[in-house]
């Protein structure tokens, strides 16, 4: 029993790539979600759509970086910049290396960001 407890602590402290295996992808792969924005027609349509017009997604991945109101998550299929409209995404509860699940509304990435999608976050927390 003590060994299992130690393994759990090691995995949670070291993030997603500890003893318990990799982190992500989750219910929706970032790479698949980004495919919605690949064609010029799709991009024009999706860029004009409001959050209410879009289907929410849930992603699971490892936090790559936490910065000024920006959290970047990588699920092995792509990267997502997490953001929200009402305030900077809370960075006090997460740090680089943490394995998290985020749900929200996907948008095309910001020009030149290097990310595959932007996710307007509704919920963000550690994976179970």
N, C-alpha and C positions, 0 to 999 in steps of 0.2 A: 504494500500500500504506500509506503513512504516513497518508493521509487516512482510510482505513478504520479504522486503529488509533486515530486521534484521535476519530473518530465513536464508536467503541466506548467509549472512555474518557469522552467527554462524556455518553453515554447512561447509563453506570453511575454516574457521579458525580451526575448530575442526577436520577436515579431513573427512573421508568417513562415519563414523558411527554417524553422527549428525542427525538432524531432518529429513533430506531427505532420510534416510534409509542407508542400507549397501553399501559397495563398492565392485563391482564385483560379480560374475565373468562376464567377458565381452564376446566378440565374440568367443573366444576360452578359455575353462577352462584349467588352468594349470594342473589339475589332468588328464584330457583327453590327453593333449599333452605329459605328462610324460609317458603315456601308450605306446607311440611309442618306448620307450627305455626299456620296462619291460622284454622282453624275451632275452635270450643269443643271438639268431639269429638276432633279431632286433637290439640289442645293437651293435653287431659286424658290421652290415651293416650301421647303423646310425653313429657310431663313425668314420667310414671311409669316410662318405659322406662330401663333401665340402658345403660351404654355398650356392653355386649356385645350388647344387643338392637338396636342402631342400625347403619345402614349408613354406613361411612366415606365421606367426601367429600374432594375436593381442590379448593382454591380458589386463584386467582391474583389479586393486586391490589396496589395501592399502599398503603404504610403511611401512615396519616393522623396517628397519634400514638403515642407510646411513653410510658407512665407507670408508676406503681407496680404492677408485675406485670401490666400490661395493655398489649396492643398492639391497635390498631384498624386493620383493613384495609378498603379500599374497592375493589370491582372494577367500579364503574360501574353495577351493578344493585342494590347494597345494601352495608351495612357489617357486619363481623363483629368481635366482640371475641374475641381469642385468649387462651386460658388453658390451664393444665394442673393436674393434681391434686397432683403431688409437689413442685413448687416454682414460684415466679413464672416466667412465660415469659421466657426469656433475652432481655434487651434490649441486651446489650452488643454483639451482632453486627449489629443492625439499627437504622435510624433513619428518621424521617419522610421520605417521598419515595422510599424504596427499593421496588423491585418484588420481591415475594416470592411463593413458592408455599407453601401450608400444607395439610397433610392431617391429618385427624382426625375426630372424632365430633361432629356438630352437636347442639346443644341449643337450646331456646327462649331468647331474650334475657332478661337480668335485668330485672325490673320497673323501668320508668322509665329504662332505659339509653339509649334512643334508637337502639339497634343492631337489626339484623334477625335476627341469630343470635349464639350463643356457640359457639365451636369449641374442643373439648377437643383440643389439639394433640398429634399424635404426631410430626410432622416439620415443620420450618420452615426455609426457606433461600431464597437468591436464585434468581430464575428463570434458566433456562439460555439 
